Amino acid sequence: MEKPLVLPIPTVKRFPSYLRILHQFHERGEEYISATILADELGLKPIQVRKDISYTGIEGKPKVGFEIKELVKILNHVLGWDNTNEAIIIGSGNLGSALAGYNGFRSYGLSMVGLFDNDIAKVGRKVGALTIHSVDELPDFIREHRIVIAVIAVPANVAQKVADDIISLGIKAIWNFAPIDLKVPSSVALQRTDLATALAVLSVKMQNKLEIAEDELN
């Protein structure tokens, strides 16, 4: 039996950037692209790009590079973006509502089909194409729609309970936007998007740029 492909997480994080560049070059009418060009566009080393792409099984042609259409197709497949997975959002506050109203997820193989909240006053309201449901409806909704992916966008003090509850209902993957580290079974895939960390990195990068600019002036 063939072993499933196991990709290093740093490689997975670079794949969307490769796809962005590939789409740009395809729109220009280019049919092939080299690892060197991809590396230059993204500030990487060509050897890193070649190593990343080697996980897909695609081999470039000497002096020509990789066929763009083929590489786009296999990268989308490896990332699971060539199939649409349905997901739900729990929490209809500012962040949850923003996620519910974003239509771009479909480009990445993700379709938001349900939005839930424990605030009865919000139930029945429309957010984009979604109607807010009561969390009491979660068991039936998850079962009927066979949902395995959930987005958590609730306050930190209730996030762990929400995670525990939906895992017991069959959720196998959680995208966590709550400002807390969740504890989940090893059988559940977990990805946290930490806005505070991202902002901290941006602030430090900005400060470094300002200091460099000031040194150059002096």
KELO-83443 format. One record per residue (C-alpha): residue number from 0; residue in one letter; x, y, z. Coordinates in nm, 2 decimals. Each point is the difference from the previous one (the first is absolute). Layout:
% KELO-83443
+-----+--------+--------+--------+--------+
: num : residu :     px :     py :     pz :
+-----+--------+--------+--------+--------+
: NUM :      a :      X :      Y :      Z :
...
+-----+--------+--------+--------+--------+
% end
This chain:
% KELO-83443
+-----+--------+--------+--------+--------+
: num : residu :     px :     py :     pz :
+-----+--------+--------+--------+--------+
:   0 :      m :   0.00 :   0.00 :   0.00 :
:   1 :      e :   0.14 :   0.34 :  -0.10 :
:   2 :      k :   0.08 :   0.23 :   0.29 :
:   3 :      p :  -0.18 :   0.34 :   0.01 :
:   4 :      l :   0.20 :   0.30 :  -0.10 :
:   5 :      v :   0.13 :   0.18 :   0.31 :
:   6 :      l :   0.10 :   0.36 :  -0.07 :
:   7 :      p :   0.21 :   0.21 :   0.23 :
:   8 :      i :  -0.20 :   0.29 :   0.14 :
:   9 :      p :   0.25 :   0.27 :  -0.12 :
:  10 :      t :  -0.04 :  -0.14 :  -0.35 :
:  11 :      v :  -0.38 :   0.00 :   0.02 :
:  12 :      k :   0.01 :   0.37 :   0.11 :
:  13 :      r :   0.20 :   0.09 :  -0.31 :
:  14 :      f :  -0.23 :  -0.18 :  -0.25 :
:  15 :      p :  -0.26 :   0.28 :   0.00 :
:  16 :      s :   0.27 :   0.25 :  -0.09 :
:  17 :      y :   0.12 :  -0.22 :  -0.28 :
:  18 :      l :  -0.36 :  -0.02 :  -0.13 :
:  19 :      r :  -0.03 :   0.37 :   0.01 :
:  20 :      i :   0.31 :   0.05 :  -0.22 :
:  21 :      l :  -0.10 :  -0.28 :  -0.23 :
:  22 :      h :  -0.34 :   0.16 :  -0.06 :
:  23 :      q :   0.17 :   0.33 :  -0.08 :
:  24 :      f :   0.23 :  -0.15 :  -0.25 :
:  25 :      h :  -0.28 :  -0.20 :  -0.16 :
:  26 :      e :  -0.20 :   0.32 :  -0.05 :
:  27 :      r :   0.30 :   0.15 :  -0.18 :
:  28 :      g :  -0.02 :  -0.29 :  -0.25 :
:  29 :      e :   0.30 :  -0.19 :   0.14 :
:  30 :      e :  -0.01 :  -0.38 :  -0.02 :
:  31 :      y :   0.31 :  -0.09 :   0.20 :
:  32 :      i :   0.17 :   0.14 :   0.31 :
:  33 :      s :   0.34 :  -0.09 :   0.15 :
:  34 :      a :   0.08 :  -0.06 :   0.37 :
:  35 :      t :   0.24 :   0.30 :  -0.03 :
:  36 :      i :  -0.28 :   0.23 :  -0.10 :
:  37 :      l :  -0.23 :  -0.12 :   0.27 :
:  38 :      a :   0.28 :   0.04 :   0.25 :
:  39 :      d :   0.08 :   0.36 :  -0.11 :
:  40 :      e :  -0.37 :   0.10 :   0.01 :
:  41 :      l :  -0.03 :  -0.12 :   0.36 :
:  42 :      g :   0.35 :   0.07 :   0.14 :
:  43 :      l :   0.08 :  -0.37 :   0.04 :
:  44 :      k :   0.29 :  -0.21 :  -0.12 :
:  45 :      p :  -0.05 :  -0.21 :  -0.32 :
:  46 :      i :   0.11 :  -0.32 :   0.19 :
:  47 :      q :  -0.29 :   0.06 :   0.25 :
:  48 :      v :  -0.25 :   0.04 :  -0.28 :
:  49 :      r :   0.12 :  -0.32 :  -0.17 :
:  50 :      k :  -0.02 :  -0.19 :   0.32 :
:  51 :      d :  -0.35 :   0.12 :   0.08 :
:  52 :      i :  -0.13 :  -0.09 :  -0.35 :
:  53 :      s :   0.17 :  -0.34 :   0.01 :
:  54 :      y :  -0.26 :  -0.10 :   0.26 :
:  55 :      t :  -0.27 :   0.02 :  -0.27 :
:  56 :      g :   0.18 :  -0.24 :  -0.23 :
:  57 :      i :   0.02 :   0.25 :  -0.29 :
:  58 :      e :   0.34 :   0.03 :  -0.17 :
:  59 :      g :   0.10 :   0.31 :  -0.20 :
:  60 :      k :   0.14 :  -0.01 :  -0.35 :
:  61 :      p :   0.36 :   0.09 :  -0.05 :
:  62 :      k :   0.05 :   0.37 :  -0.10 :
:  63 :      v :  -0.38 :   0.04 :   0.00 :
:  64 :      g :  -0.12 :  -0.06 :   0.35 :
:  65 :      f :  -0.34 :  -0.11 :   0.12 :
:  66 :      e :  -0.32 :   0.00 :  -0.21 :
:  67 :      i :  -0.22 :   0.26 :   0.17 :
:  68 :      k :  -0.34 :  -0.17 :  -0.06 :
:  69 :      e :   0.12 :  -0.33 :   0.13 :
:  70 :      l :   0.17 :   0.15 :   0.31 :
:  71 :      v :  -0.31 :   0.20 :   0.08 :
:  72 :      k :  -0.22 :  -0.31 :  -0.03 :
:  73 :      i :   0.22 :  -0.22 :   0.22 :
:  74 :      l :   0.05 :   0.28 :   0.27 :
:  75 :      n :  -0.38 :   0.05 :   0.02 :
:  76 :      h :  -0.04 :  -0.37 :   0.04 :
:  77 :      v :   0.27 :  -0.04 :   0.26 :
:  78 :      l :  -0.16 :   0.29 :   0.20 :
:  79 :      g :  -0.35 :  -0.15 :  -0.04 :
:  80 :      w :  -0.12 :   0.31 :  -0.18 :
:  81 :      d :  -0.13 :  -0.19 :  -0.30 :
:  82 :      n :  -0.28 :  -0.14 :   0.22 :
:  83 :      t :  -0.26 :   0.21 :   0.19 :
:  84 :      n :  -0.02 :  -0.07 :   0.37 :
:  85 :      e :  -0.30 :   0.14 :   0.20 :
:  86 :      a :   0.07 :   0.17 :   0.33 :
:  87 :      i :  -0.19 :   0.18 :   0.27 :
:  88 :      i :   0.09 :   0.31 :   0.20 :
:  89 :      i :  -0.08 :   0.02 :   0.37 :
:  90 :      g :  -0.02 :   0.36 :   0.13 :
:  91 :      s :  -0.17 :   0.28 :  -0.19 :
:  92 :      g :   0.19 :   0.29 :   0.16 :
:  93 :      n :   0.20 :   0.25 :  -0.21 :
:  94 :      l :   0.26 :  -0.26 :  -0.10 :
:  95 :      g :  -0.24 :  -0.29 :  -0.06 :
:  96 :      s :  -0.23 :   0.23 :  -0.21 :
:  97 :      a :   0.30 :   0.12 :  -0.20 :
:  98 :      l :   0.10 :  -0.36 :  -0.07 :
:  99 :      a :  -0.36 :  -0.09 :  -0.09 :
: 100 :      g :  -0.02 :   0.29 :  -0.25 :
: 101 :      y :   0.32 :  -0.09 :  -0.17 :
: 102 :      n :  -0.06 :  -0.17 :  -0.34 :
: 103 :      g :   0.36 :  -0.08 :  -0.07 :
: 104 :      f :   0.01 :  -0.32 :   0.19 :
: 105 :      r :  -0.15 :  -0.19 :  -0.29 :
: 106 :      s :   0.32 :   0.06 :  -0.20 :
: 107 :      y :   0.18 :  -0.21 :   0.26 :
: 108 :      g :  -0.25 :  -0.29 :   0.01 :
: 109 :      l :  -0.19 :   0.12 :   0.30 :
: 110 :      s :  -0.37 :   0.08 :   0.01 :
: 111 :      m :  -0.15 :   0.16 :   0.31 :
: 112 :      v :  -0.35 :  -0.15 :   0.03 :
: 113 :      g :  -0.10 :   0.08 :   0.36 :
: 114 :      l :   0.04 :   0.28 :   0.26 :
: 115 :      f :  -0.09 :  -0.06 :   0.36 :
: 116 :      d :  -0.03 :   0.21 :   0.32 :
: 117 :      n :  -0.13 :  -0.04 :   0.35 :
: 118 :      d :  -0.15 :   0.35 :   0.00 :
: 119 :      i :  -0.37 :  -0.05 :  -0.06 :
: 120 :      a :  -0.04 :   0.36 :  -0.11 :
: 121 :      k :   0.23 :  -0.07 :  -0.30 :
: 122 :      v :  -0.17 :  -0.32 :  -0.11 :
: 123 :      g :  -0.18 :   0.05 :  -0.34 :
: 124 :      r :   0.21 :   0.29 :  -0.11 :
: 125 :      k :   0.18 :  -0.02 :  -0.33 :
: 126 :      v :   0.37 :   0.04 :  -0.04 :
: 127 :      g :   0.09 :   0.00 :  -0.37 :
: 128 :      a :  -0.16 :  -0.31 :  -0.14 :
: 129 :      l :  -0.03 :  -0.17 :   0.34 :
: 130 :      t :  -0.27 :   0.01 :   0.27 :
: 131 :      i :   0.11 :  -0.01 :   0.36 :
: 132 :      h :  -0.12 :  -0.32 :   0.17 :
: 133 :      s :  -0.02 :  -0.09 :   0.37 :
: 134 :      v :   0.29 :  -0.21 :   0.13 :
: 135 :      d :  -0.28 :  -0.24 :   0.11 :
: 136 :      e :  -0.04 :  -0.10 :  -0.36 :
: 137 :      l :   0.37 :  -0.10 :  -0.03 :
: 138 :      p :  -0.05 :  -0.38 :   0.06 :
: 139 :      d :  -0.26 :  -0.04 :  -0.27 :
: 140 :      f :   0.17 :   0.23 :  -0.25 :
: 141 :      i :   0.34 :  -0.17 :   0.03 :
: 142 :      r :  -0.16 :  -0.34 :  -0.03 :
: 143 :      e :  -0.23 :   0.08 :  -0.29 :
: 144 :      h :   0.27 :   0.19 :  -0.20 :
: 145 :      r :   0.28 :  -0.23 :   0.10 :
: 146 :      i :   0.21 :   0.30 :   0.11 :
: 147 :      v :   0.36 :  -0.08 :   0.11 :
: 148 :      i :   0.16 :   0.35 :  -0.01 :
: 149 :      a :  -0.09 :   0.28 :   0.25 :
: 150 :      v :   0.12 :   0.35 :   0.04 :
: 151 :      i :   0.00 :   0.13 :   0.36 :
: 152 :      a :  -0.04 :   0.37 :   0.04 :
: 153 :      v :  -0.12 :   0.03 :   0.36 :
: 154 :      p :   0.14 :   0.17 :   0.31 :
: 155 :      a :   0.30 :  -0.18 :   0.16 :
: 156 :      n :  -0.19 :  -0.09 :   0.32 :
: 157 :      v :  -0.25 :  -0.22 :  -0.19 :
: 158 :      a :   0.22 :  -0.12 :  -0.29 :
: 159 :      q :   0.12 :  -0.33 :   0.17 :
: 160 :      k :  -0.35 :  -0.10 :   0.09 :
: 161 :      v :  -0.11 :   0.07 :  -0.36 :
: 162 :      a :   0.28 :  -0.21 :  -0.13 :
: 163 :      d :  -0.08 :  -0.29 :   0.23 :
: 164 :      d :  -0.36 :   0.01 :  -0.09 :
: 165 :      i :   0.05 :   0.00 :  -0.38 :
: 166 :      i :   0.27 :  -0.27 :   0.01 :
: 167 :      s :  -0.25 :  -0.22 :   0.18 :
: 168 :      l :  -0.24 :   0.07 :  -0.29 :
: 169 :      g :   0.25 :  -0.13 :  -0.25 :
: 170 :      i :   0.21 :   0.31 :  -0.10 :
: 171 :      k :   0.34 :  -0.11 :  -0.12 :
: 172 :      a :   0.17 :   0.33 :  -0.09 :
: 173 :      i :  -0.02 :   0.33 :   0.18 :
: 174 :      w :   0.12 :   0.34 :  -0.12 :
: 175 :      n :   0.03 :   0.20 :   0.33 :
: 176 :      f :  -0.02 :   0.38 :   0.00 :
: 177 :      a :  -0.06 :   0.02 :   0.38 :
: 178 :      p :   0.30 :   0.15 :   0.19 :
: 179 :      i :   0.07 :  -0.32 :   0.19 :
: 180 :      d :   0.19 :  -0.32 :  -0.06 :
: 181 :      l :  -0.25 :  -0.28 :  -0.03 :
: 182 :      k :   0.06 :  -0.35 :   0.12 :
: 183 :      v :  -0.14 :  -0.26 :  -0.24 :
: 184 :      p :   0.05 :  -0.38 :  -0.06 :
: 185 :      s :   0.29 :  -0.10 :  -0.23 :
: 186 :      s :  -0.26 :  -0.12 :  -0.25 :
: 187 :      v :  -0.13 :   0.36 :  -0.05 :
: 188 :      a :   0.18 :   0.24 :  -0.23 :
: 189 :      l :   0.05 :   0.34 :   0.16 :
: 190 :      q :   0.11 :   0.33 :  -0.15 :
: 191 :      r :   0.02 :   0.32 :   0.20 :
: 192 :      t :  -0.01 :   0.34 :  -0.16 :
: 193 :      d :   0.15 :   0.24 :   0.25 :
: 194 :      l :  -0.07 :   0.36 :  -0.10 :
: 195 :      a :   0.20 :   0.13 :   0.30 :
: 196 :      t :   0.31 :  -0.19 :  -0.10 :
: 197 :      a :  -0.03 :   0.11 :  -0.36 :
: 198 :      l :  -0.03 :   0.37 :   0.11 :
: 199 :      a :   0.30 :  -0.04 :   0.23 :
: 200 :      v :   0.21 :  -0.13 :  -0.29 :
: 201 :      l :  -0.12 :   0.28 :  -0.22 :
: 202 :      s :   0.08 :   0.26 :   0.27 :
: 203 :      v :   0.35 :  -0.13 :   0.05 :
: 204 :      k :   0.06 :  -0.01 :  -0.38 :
: 205 :      m :  -0.11 :   0.35 :  -0.03 :
: 206 :      q :   0.22 :   0.12 :   0.29 :
: 207 :      n :   0.30 :  -0.18 :  -0.16 :
: 208 :      k :  -0.07 :   0.17 :  -0.33 :
: 209 :      l :  -0.02 :   0.34 :   0.17 :
: 210 :      e :   0.32 :  -0.06 :   0.18 :
: 211 :      i :   0.18 :  -0.10 :  -0.32 :
: 212 :      a :  -0.13 :   0.31 :  -0.18 :
: 213 :      e :   0.11 :   0.22 :   0.29 :
: 214 :      d :   0.35 :  -0.15 :   0.00 :
: 215 :      e :   0.03 :   0.06 :  -0.37 :
: 216 :      l :  -0.09 :   0.37 :   0.05 :
: 217 :      n :   0.26 :   0.03 :   0.27 :
+-----+--------+--------+--------+--------+
% end
